[in-house]
Amino acid sequence: MFKKVLIAEDHEIANISVQKTLEELGITENKYVYYCDHALSWIRNALRSGAPYELLITDLYFEDDHNEQQLSGGVELIKAVRELQPGLKVIVFSAENRPAIIDDLFKTLAIDGYVRKARRDAQHLKEALQAVCGHKTYLSPGLKQTGKGHNSHEFSSFDVTIISLLSQGILQKDIPYYLQQKGIKPSGLSSVEKRLNLMKEVLGFSKNEQLIAYCKDIGVI
């Protein structure tokens, strides 16, 4: 099990809860901070001292206050940590539940675990710690069911652009004009229609409005 853990969490109750969970697993050398800048400083100092942290547990969103910070949230912190200490294990502990955002954390930032703040999150955090310590990835069980009932679709940048334009109230027949203005290809109406029809067919929708609402829910737009 991990011996040295850093917790970045700005809500005191959640911070205490995480510490208690760690102590129940015998992890007693843990440091908690309320700001991302402070977290990065502790990680940097630990590296310099030759006793680096083995795990970072961080929230995604931190409230602004009178203390101005360079790192505004967990994503920025993880990016900075990956440059400073690439091998550091990272578990995100957050209320965020949009699949697209969570998937991107695994794909882009190579996080090791994601625990959603919800019912039984203490138990799920224990499971995450054990899994990540064993060099496995972990995702809270409830999140695995998100979007159940729809087939999966890998949204391309072209897909996102089309859906974003529709969400802004631009008519489907007028989208080619906006694509041409941005230099995006293909820009023909038939290409737009084919792509929209494909997305709706794969995801089980019949209307553009349903597709837009779904993409907003999962964080694509």
Backbone as CSV, one residue per row, in Angstrom:
resi,resn,N_x,N_y,N_z,CA_x,CA_y,CA_z,C_x,C_y,C_z
1,MET,0.846,-1.198,0.000,0.000,0.000,0.000,0.885,1.253,0.000
2,PHE,0.316,2.343,-0.451,1.057,3.607,-0.496,1.478,4.040,0.911
3,LYS,2.613,4.702,0.979,3.113,5.181,2.270,3.041,6.705,2.383
4,LYS,3.195,7.406,1.239,3.235,8.867,1.287,2.254,9.441,0.263
5,VAL,1.207,10.110,0.760,0.117,10.586,-0.097,-0.134,12.075,0.118
6,LEU,-0.420,12.776,-0.974,-0.778,14.196,-0.906,-2.237,14.355,-1.335
7,ILE,-3.016,15.113,-0.547,-4.427,15.340,-0.834,-4.638,16.810,-1.155
8,ALA,-5.209,17.103,-2.314,-5.544,18.477,-2.695,-7.065,18.581,-2.748
9,GLU,-7.633,19.218,-1.752,-9.094,19.303,-1.614,-9.424,20.551,-0.814
10,ASP,-10.255,21.431,-1.394,-10.521,22.709,-0.720,-11.705,22.680,0.241
11,HIS,-12.461,21.589,0.289,-13.557,21.469,1.243,-13.082,20.665,2.450
12,GLU,-13.093,21.275,3.595,-12.499,20.673,4.791,-13.132,19.337,5.160
13,ILE,-14.461,19.229,5.070,-15.144,17.991,5.432,-14.694,16.844,4.525
14,ALA,-14.641,17.117,3.219,-14.194,16.093,2.271,-12.741,15.724,2.525
15,ASN,-11.931,16.727,2.862,-10.518,16.509,3.146,-10.341,15.574,4.342
16,ILE,-11.085,15.840,5.396,-11.020,15.009,6.607,-11.482,13.587,6.311
17,SER,-12.524,13.472,5.489,-13.055,12.159,5.117,-12.012,11.331,4.369
18,VAL,-11.300,11.978,3.448,-10.254,11.275,2.695,-9.138,10.835,3.636
19,GLN,-8.737,11.711,4.544,-7.683,11.363,5.502,-8.083,10.157,6.351
20,LYS,-9.337,10.137,6.802,-9.828,9.027,7.617,-9.776,7.718,6.839
21,THR,-10.160,7.785,5.574,-10.126,6.587,4.723,-8.701,6.074,4.566
22,LEU,-7.759,6.994,4.383,-6.355,6.603,4.253,-5.851,5.953,5.538
23,GLU,-6.209,6.539,6.670,-5.758,6.009,7.958,-6.312,4.609,8.209
24,GLU,-7.529,4.357,7.743,-8.127,3.029,7.903,-7.365,1.970,7.116
25,LEU,-6.661,2.413,6.078,-5.855,1.495,5.278,-4.396,1.479,5.732
26,GLY,-4.120,2.167,6.831,-2.769,2.176,7.377,-1.848,3.191,6.752
27,ILE,-2.420,4.143,5.982,-1.606,5.187,5.352,-1.618,6.393,6.280
28,THR,-0.564,6.583,7.012,-0.528,7.647,8.021,0.309,8.851,7.607
29,GLU,1.200,8.661,6.631,2.018,9.794,6.181,1.321,10.481,5.011
30,ASN,0.355,11.317,5.334,-0.343,12.036,4.284,-0.395,13.519,4.606
31,LYS,-0.332,14.316,3.560,-0.360,15.769,3.686,-1.574,16.285,2.926
32,TYR,-2.298,17.247,3.505,-3.445,17.796,2.809,-3.276,19.289,2.610
33,VAL,-3.692,19.765,1.444,-3.616,21.187,1.117,-4.939,21.612,0.506
34,TYR,-5.199,22.928,0.567,-6.458,23.457,0.053,-6.311,24.148,-1.299
35,TYR,-5.054,24.308,-1.764,-4.801,25.005,-3.028,-3.904,24.168,-3.935
36,CYS,-4.163,24.268,-5.252,-3.377,23.509,-6.224,-1.920,23.982,-6.268
37,ASP,-1.697,25.285,-6.132,-0.331,25.805,-6.124,0.474,25.199,-4.975
38,HIS,-0.174,25.094,-3.810,0.500,24.510,-2.647,0.813,23.028,-2.888
39,ALA,-0.120,22.339,-3.543,0.097,20.919,-3.841,1.328,20.732,-4.707
40,LEU,1.441,21.558,-5.748,2.603,21.440,-6.639,3.893,21.753,-5.898
41,SER,3.854,22.728,-4.995,5.046,23.077,-4.215,5.486,21.918,-3.329
42,TRP,4.527,21.260,-2.693,4.862,20.118,-1.830,5.430,18.962,-2.636
43,ILE,4.892,18.746,-3.832,5.405,17.677,-4.690,6.828,18.011,-5.143
44,ARG,7.048,19.255,-5.500,8.387,19.695,-5.939,9.409,19.565,-4.798
45,ASN,9.018,20.000,-3.613,9.925,19.936,-2.465,10.222,18.491,-2.052
46,ALA,9.219,17.640,-2.163,9.414,16.231,-1.811,10.397,15.567,-2.771
47,LEU,10.320,15.938,-4.033,11.259,15.405,-5.022,12.679,15.856,-4.710
48,ARG,12.826,17.121,-4.375,14.149,17.673,-4.069,14.765,17.010,-2.846
49,SER,13.921,16.647,-1.893,14.423,16.040,-0.656,14.732,14.555,-0.818
50,GLY,14.362,14.000,-1.961,14.628,12.582,-2.201,13.587,11.665,-1.603
51,ALA,12.466,12.227,-1.151,11.389,11.418,-0.582,10.071,11.809,-1.257
52,PRO,9.925,11.474,-2.540,8.756,11.918,-3.313,7.445,11.283,-2.849
53,TYR,6.363,11.963,-3.148,5.038,11.401,-2.890,4.788,10.263,-3.867
54,GLU,4.009,9.292,-3.404,3.679,8.140,-4.250,2.319,8.295,-4.919
55,LEU,1.472,9.141,-4.322,0.106,9.289,-4.822,-0.418,10.693,-4.569
56,LEU,-1.129,11.221,-5.556,-1.849,12.487,-5.409,-3.341,12.198,-5.534
57,ILE,-4.113,12.649,-4.543,-5.573,12.587,-4.610,-6.062,14.024,-4.732
58,THR,-6.752,14.343,-5.813,-7.160,15.729,-6.026,-8.593,15.857,-6.523
59,ASP,-9.227,16.940,-6.130,-10.527,17.303,-6.689,-10.273,17.934,-8.048
60,LEU,-11.332,18.160,-8.823,-11.185,18.843,-10.104,-11.412,20.334,-9.980
61,TYR,-12.382,20.697,-9.150,-12.803,22.093,-9.073,-12.512,22.691,-7.697
62,PHE,-11.904,23.868,-7.705,-11.550,24.571,-6.479,-12.184,25.961,-6.515
63,GLU,-12.788,26.361,-5.415,-13.448,27.664,-5.366,-12.427,28.805,-5.285
64,ASP,-12.732,29.872,-5.999,-11.870,31.063,-5.948,-12.059,31.780,-4.614
65,ASP,-10.966,32.327,-4.086,-11.068,33.166,-2.896,-10.028,34.288,-3.001
66,HIS,-9.683,34.905,-1.895,-8.767,36.046,-1.928,-7.322,35.649,-2.226
67,ASN,-7.004,34.350,-2.136,-5.647,33.888,-2.438,-5.518,33.579,-3.931
68,GLU,-4.849,34.446,-4.649,-4.708,34.261,-6.097,-3.785,33.085,-6.394
69,GLN,-4.225,32.217,-7.329,-3.478,31.009,-7.647,-3.121,30.953,-9.128
70,GLN,-1.976,30.352,-9.431,-1.595,30.143,-10.826,-2.318,28.939,-11.403
71,LEU,-2.484,27.904,-10.585,-3.198,26.695,-11.003,-4.630,26.793,-10.479
72,SER,-5.583,26.902,-11.383,-6.965,27.166,-10.980,-7.761,25.921,-10.600
73,GLY,-7.275,24.750,-10.981,-8.048,23.543,-10.695,-7.246,22.276,-10.848
74,GLY,-7.945,21.157,-10.667,-7.290,19.861,-10.685,-6.660,19.488,-12.014
75,VAL,-7.297,19.861,-13.113,-6.739,19.539,-14.432,-5.385,20.213,-14.611
76,GLU,-5.322,21.499,-14.267,-4.054,22.230,-14.378,-2.990,21.643,-13.449
77,LEU,-3.424,21.233,-12.267,-2.495,20.622,-11.318,-1.928,19.320,-11.860
78,ILE,-2.791,18.470,-12.384,-2.339,17.174,-12.908,-1.382,17.371,-14.082
79,LYS,-1.682,18.325,-14.951,-0.785,18.611,-16.080,0.605,19.016,-15.584
80,ALA,0.627,19.886,-14.577,1.905,20.344,-14.025,2.652,19.203,-13.348
81,VAL,1.917,18.353,-12.663,2.509,17.206,-11.968,3.103,16.221,-12.966
82,ARG,2.411,16.015,-14.082,2.890,15.073,-15.094,4.241,15.527,-15.665
83,GLU,4.456,16.837,-15.741,5.737,17.353,-16.221,6.819,17.230,-15.152
84,LEU,6.426,17.420,-13.913,7.378,17.417,-12.802,7.731,16.006,-12.332
85,GLN,6.702,15.169,-12.185,6.898,13.806,-11.697,5.979,12.865,-12.476
86,PRO,6.375,12.486,-13.687,5.511,11.706,-14.583,4.981,10.409,-13.981
87,GLY,5.744,9.783,-13.116,5.339,8.489,-12.574,4.428,8.554,-11.365
88,LEU,4.089,9.751,-10.911,3.243,9.883,-9.730,1.843,9.347,-10.022
89,LYS,1.327,8.485,-9.154,-0.026,7.965,-9.297,-1.019,9.079,-8.954
90,VAL,-2.125,9.128,-9.689,-3.123,10.181,-9.476,-4.525,9.589,-9.418
91,ILE,-5.238,9.914,-8.349,-6.650,9.564,-8.224,-7.443,10.860,-8.138
92,VAL,-8.430,11.027,-8.991,-9.300,12.198,-8.940,-10.526,11.854,-8.096
93,PHE,-10.851,12.738,-7.148,-11.998,12.549,-6.246,-12.891,13.767,-6.424
94,SER,-13.969,13.614,-7.201,-14.756,14.775,-7.605,-16.227,14.418,-7.781
95,ALA,-17.074,15.440,-7.761,-18.511,15.253,-7.981,-18.844,15.225,-9.470
96,GLU,-17.878,15.535,-10.318,-18.098,15.541,-11.766,-18.546,14.153,-12.236
97,ASN,-19.594,14.102,-13.076,-20.072,12.796,-13.548,-20.271,12.730,-15.056
98,ARG,-19.770,13.738,-15.804,-19.934,13.702,-17.257,-18.879,12.784,-17.886
99,PRO,-19.323,11.727,-18.574,-18.413,10.722,-19.135,-17.314,11.289,-20.019
100,ALA,-17.642,12.269,-20.861,-16.635,12.804,-21.778,-15.475,13.445,-21.027
101,ILE,-15.790,14.156,-19.958,-14.748,14.816,-19.164,-13.902,13.776,-18.437
102,ILE,-14.562,12.777,-17.851,-13.849,11.729,-17.108,-12.974,10.901,-18.051
103,ASP,-13.526,10.536,-19.208,-12.752,9.760,-20.187,-11.501,10.517,-20.617
104,ASP,-11.649,11.831,-20.773,-10.509,12.646,-21.215,-9.408,12.674,-20.159
105,LEU,-9.795,12.597,-18.885,-8.796,12.572,-17.812,-7.928,11.320,-17.918
106,PHE,-8.554,10.204,-18.249,-7.803,8.953,-18.408,-6.957,8.977,-19.683
107,LYS,-7.547,9.469,-20.778,-6.862,9.430,-22.068,-5.764,10.482,-22.193
108,THR,-6.068,11.714,-21.781,-5.144,12.828,-21.981,-4.149,12.997,-20.841
109,LEU,-4.624,12.853,-19.604,-3.764,13.095,-18.441,-3.281,11.809,-17.780
110,ALA,-3.736,10.676,-18.298,-3.283,9.364,-17.797,-3.478,9.217,-16.290
111,ILE,-4.656,9.650,-15.779,-4.912,9.444,-14.352,-5.063,7.950,-14.100
112,ASP,-4.897,7.554,-12.853,-4.943,6.138,-12.506,-6.297,5.711,-11.939
113,GLY,-7.033,6.674,-11.387,-8.326,6.325,-10.815,-9.250,7.519,-10.749
114,TYR,-10.558,7.231,-10.800,-11.556,8.292,-10.665,-12.644,7.824,-9.713
115,VAL,-12.824,8.579,-8.619,-13.860,8.267,-7.628,-14.817,9.440,-7.574
116,ARG,-16.083,9.152,-7.797,-17.072,10.225,-7.747,-17.552,10.433,-6.320
117,LYS,-17.670,11.711,-5.912,-18.225,12.042,-4.600,-19.724,11.763,-4.630
118,ALA,-20.114,10.696,-3.979,-21.520,10.279,-3.987,-21.699,9.247,-2.882
119,ARG,-22.811,8.537,-2.898,-23.035,7.496,-1.907,-21.935,6.429,-2.007
120,ARG,-21.471,5.979,-0.879,-20.449,4.924,-0.780,-19.096,5.364,-1.352
121,ASP,-18.847,6.681,-1.399,-17.577,7.120,-1.983,-16.374,6.737,-1.131
122,ALA,-16.570,6.590,0.201,-15.452,6.149,1.054,-15.035,4.736,0.686
123,GLN,-16.020,3.863,0.473,-15.723,2.486,0.072,-15.073,2.458,-1.305
124,HIS,-15.579,3.283,-2.218,-15.012,3.322,-3.566,-13.591,3.880,-3.555
125,LEU,-13.324,4.821,-2.643,-11.967,5.357,-2.541,-11.004,4.270,-2.051
126,LYS,-11.460,3.458,-1.113,-10.632,2.339,-0.651,-10.329,1.381,-1.805
127,GLU,-11.369,1.088,-2.584,-11.192,0.185,-3.728,-10.211,0.785,-4.737
128,ALA,-10.323,2.103,-4.940,-9.428,2.782,-5.879,-7.980,2.722,-5.404
129,LEU,-7.775,2.966,-4.124,-6.424,2.929,-3.561,-5.799,1.545,-3.727
130,GLN,-6.580,0.524,-3.469,-6.068,-0.847,-3.595,-5.774,-1.200,-5.051
131,ALA,-6.675,-0.760,-5.960,-6.481,-1.052,-7.379,-5.267,-0.324,-7.937
132,VAL,-5.164,0.964,-7.648,-4.059,1.774,-8.178,-2.728,1.326,-7.595
133,CYS,-2.745,0.937,-6.321,-1.520,0.417,-5.704,-1.056,-0.850,-6.419
134,GLY,-2.028,-1.607,-6.948,-1.716,-2.832,-7.696,-1.505,-2.576,-9.175
135,HIS,-1.267,-1.305,-9.528,-0.972,-0.891,-10.901,-2.148,-1.141,-11.852
136,LYS,-3.361,-0.980,-11.327,-4.569,-1.075,-12.141,-5.273,0.283,-12.129
137,THR,-6.145,0.510,-13.099,-6.937,1.732,-13.104,-8.275,1.457,-12.426
138,TYR,-8.911,2.543,-11.968,-10.178,2.381,-11.246,-11.156,3.486,-11.631
139,LEU,-12.424,3.086,-11.802,-13.506,4.023,-12.056,-14.682,3.634,-11.181
140,SER,-15.261,4.597,-10.461,-16.400,4.311,-9.586,-17.457,3.512,-10.325
141,PRO,-17.975,2.443,-9.719,-18.946,1.556,-10.376,-20.137,2.270,-10.987
142,GLY,-20.703,3.252,-10.291,-21.875,3.943,-10.807,-21.631,4.623,-12.137
143,LEU,-20.402,5.073,-12.374,-20.085,5.788,-13.609,-20.033,4.858,-14.799
144,LYS,-19.826,3.585,-14.554,-19.770,2.624,-15.649,-21.142,2.457,-16.310
145,GLN,-22.194,2.845,-15.578,-23.539,2.708,-16.107,-24.013,3.975,-16.817
146,THR,-23.225,5.048,-16.733,-23.628,6.299,-17.358,-23.748,6.127,-18.859
147,GLY,-24.891,6.569,-19.385,-25.097,6.450,-20.827,-25.560,5.078,-21.248
148,LYS,-25.877,4.192,-20.295,-26.337,2.856,-20.639,-27.614,2.965,-21.455
149,GLY,-27.739,2.130,-22.454,-28.899,2.186,-23.311,-28.544,2.800,-24.665
150,HIS,-27.384,3.416,-24.761,-26.908,3.966,-26.025,-25.627,3.251,-26.428
151,ASN,-25.469,3.092,-27.718,-24.204,2.569,-28.195,-23.165,3.673,-28.085
152,SER,-21.910,3.318,-28.129,-20.863,4.325,-27.991,-20.571,4.971,-29.338
153,HIS,-20.116,6.203,-29.277,-19.720,6.924,-30.487,-18.520,7.787,-30.153
154,GLU,-17.502,7.711,-30.970,-16.306,8.520,-30.783,-16.499,9.829,-31.549
155,PHE,-16.727,10.921,-30.817,-16.999,12.205,-31.450,-15.719,12.809,-32.025
156,SER,-15.756,13.118,-33.306,-14.621,13.783,-33.948,-14.761,15.292,-33.759
157,SER,-13.707,16.031,-34.080,-13.767,17.490,-33.971,-14.818,18.042,-34.933
158,PHE,-15.000,17.381,-36.066,-16.016,17.782,-37.040,-17.405,17.613,-36.432
159,ASP,-17.627,16.486,-35.741,-18.907,16.233,-35.071,-19.197,17.329,-34.050
160,VAL,-18.198,17.634,-33.232,-18.370,18.620,-32.165,-18.692,19.995,-32.746
161,THR,-18.037,20.344,-33.849,-18.293,21.635,-34.487,-19.729,21.731,-34.983
162,ILE,-20.195,20.670,-35.638,-21.566,20.655,-36.167,-22.585,20.783,-35.037
163,ILE,-22.402,19.983,-33.993,-23.347,19.985,-32.875,-23.313,21.325,-32.150
164,SER,-22.129,21.902,-32.010,-22.000,23.211,-31.349,-22.755,24.285,-32.127
165,LEU,-22.647,24.260,-33.454,-23.351,25.232,-34.284,-24.861,25.069,-34.146
166,LEU,-25.320,23.826,-34.140,-26.749,23.563,-33.962,-27.233,24.068,-32.609
167,SER,-26.411,23.859,-31.585,-26.792,24.280,-30.228,-26.873,25.800,-30.110
168,GLN,-26.181,26.497,-31.021,-26.207,27.960,-31.024,-27.402,28.511,-31.798
169,GLY,-28.241,27.598,-32.306,-29.442,28.023,-33.021,-29.277,28.161,-34.522
170,ILE,-28.112,27.746,-35.033,-27.876,27.825,-36.479,-28.587,26.667,-37.167
171,LEU,-29.342,26.975,-38.210,-30.089,25.947,-38.922,-29.151,24.991,-39.636
172,GLN,-29.588,23.740,-39.746,-28.758,22.711,-40.382,-28.348,23.114,-41.798
173,LYS,-29.278,23.687,-42.552,-28.996,24.053,-43.947,-27.975,25.198,-44.063
174,ASP,-27.803,25.942,-42.952,-26.860,27.068,-42.975,-25.468,26.702,-42.451
175,ILE,-25.307,25.513,-41.910,-24.028,25.096,-41.328,-22.879,25.121,-42.347
176,PRO,-23.099,24.675,-43.616,-21.999,24.718,-44.583,-21.355,26.094,-44.714
177,TYR,-22.161,27.158,-44.637,-21.616,28.513,-44.743,-20.626,28.783,-43.613
178,TYR,-20.991,28.401,-42.392,-20.121,28.642,-41.235,-18.864,27.776,-41.307
179,LEU,-18.994,26.566,-41.821,-17.822,25.699,-41.975,-16.845,26.289,-42.991
180,GLN,-17.405,26.817,-44.082,-16.557,27.431,-45.112,-15.840,28.664,-44.573
181,GLN,-16.544,29.441,-43.740,-15.949,30.637,-43.150,-14.759,30.294,-42.256
182,LYS,-14.833,29.115,-41.609,-13.769,28.677,-40.709,-12.722,27.828,-41.427
183,GLY,-12.938,27.581,-42.720,-11.997,26.780,-43.490,-12.024,25.302,-43.134
184,ILE,-13.177,24.833,-42.662,-13.317,23.430,-42.246,-13.829,22.589,-43.412
185,LYS,-13.181,21.485,-43.653,-13.605,20.561,-44.709,-13.817,19.163,-44.117
186,PRO,-14.817,18.413,-44.645,-15.758,18.807,-45.698,-16.746,19.839,-45.187
187,SER,-17.317,20.614,-46.103,-18.242,21.665,-45.692,-19.584,21.587,-46.410
188,GLY,-19.756,20.573,-47.247,-20.998,20.425,-47.993,-22.161,20.005,-47.109
189,LEU,-23.368,20.372,-47.513,-24.556,20.035,-46.739,-24.745,18.522,-46.650
190,SER,-24.425,17.808,-47.724,-24.591,16.359,-47.701,-23.670,15.715,-46.665
191,SER,-22.457,16.246,-46.499,-21.519,15.711,-45.504,-22.038,15.959,-44.093
192,VAL,-22.603,17.154,-43.882,-23.175,17.498,-42.579,-24.334,16.568,-42.263
193,GLU,-25.224,16.381,-43.232,-26.404,15.531,-43.028,-26.011,14.085,-42.755
194,LYS,-25.030,13.583,-43.510,-24.585,12.199,-43.320,-24.005,11.996,-41.924
195,ARG,-23.219,12.982,-41.467,-22.587,12.846,-40.151,-23.619,12.905,-39.038
196,LEU,-24.589,13.813,-39.165,-25.640,13.916,-38.157,-26.488,12.656,-38.118
197,ASN,-26.813,12.131,-39.291,-27.617,10.913,-39.353,-26.882,9.728,-38.749
198,LEU,-25.560,9.662,-38.983,-24.756,8.581,-38.414,-24.758,8.649,-36.889
199,MET,-24.542,9.856,-36.349,-24.516,10.009,-34.890,-25.853,9.637,-34.268
200,LYS,-26.939,10.098,-34.894,-28.269,9.801,-34.354,-28.588,8.311,-34.439
201,GLU,-28.158,7.678,-35.513,-28.401,6.237,-35.671,-27.635,5.429,-34.630
202,VAL,-26.359,5.750,-34.447,-25.520,5.025,-33.495,-26.021,5.212,-32.060
203,LEU,-26.434,6.437,-31.734,-26.844,6.752,-30.367,-28.328,6.516,-30.106
204,GLY,-29.059,6.180,-31.136,-30.471,5.845,-30.949,-31.399,7.035,-30.855
205,PHE,-31.058,8.143,-31.535,-31.900,9.340,-31.506,-32.560,9.548,-32.865
206,SER,-33.664,10.279,-32.840,-34.368,10.587,-34.089,-34.341,12.073,-34.419
207,LYS,-33.990,12.913,-33.428,-34.012,14.354,-33.624,-32.669,14.985,-33.241
208,ASN,-32.361,16.081,-33.915,-31.132,16.805,-33.588,-31.151,17.327,-32.157
209,GLU,-32.349,17.732,-31.700,-32.483,18.266,-30.343,-32.061,17.236,-29.298
210,GLN,-32.381,15.970,-29.536,-31.994,14.898,-28.613,-30.477,14.728,-28.605
211,LEU,-29.879,14.818,-29.775,-28.429,14.687,-29.902,-27.718,15.832,-29.174
212,ILE,-28.237,17.048,-29.349,-27.646,18.220,-28.686,-27.727,18.075,-27.175
213,ALA,-28.903,17.681,-26.673,-29.101,17.523,-25.228,-28.167,16.462,-24.665
214,TYR,-27.998,15.379,-25.388,-27.117,14.289,-24.949,-25.670,14.767,-24.869
215,CYS,-25.240,15.490,-25.892,-23.853,15.982,-25.923,-23.581,16.984,-24.801
216,LYS,-24.586,17.776,-24.459,-24.432,18.696,-23.327,-24.321,17.924,-22.024
217,ASP,-25.118,16.873,-21.884,-25.117,16.074,-20.654,-23.779,15.389,-20.404
218,ILE,-23.143,14.908,-21.477,-21.891,14.165,-21.307,-20.661,15.056,-21.444
219,GLY,-20.904,16.366,-21.684,-19.775,17.293,-21.716,-19.047,17.409,-23.042
220,VAL,-19.636,16.921,-24.124,-19.005,17.050,-25.440,-19.016,18.498,-25.890
221,ILE,-20.118,19.186,-25.587,-20.210,20.628,-25.902,-20.596,21.379,-24.627
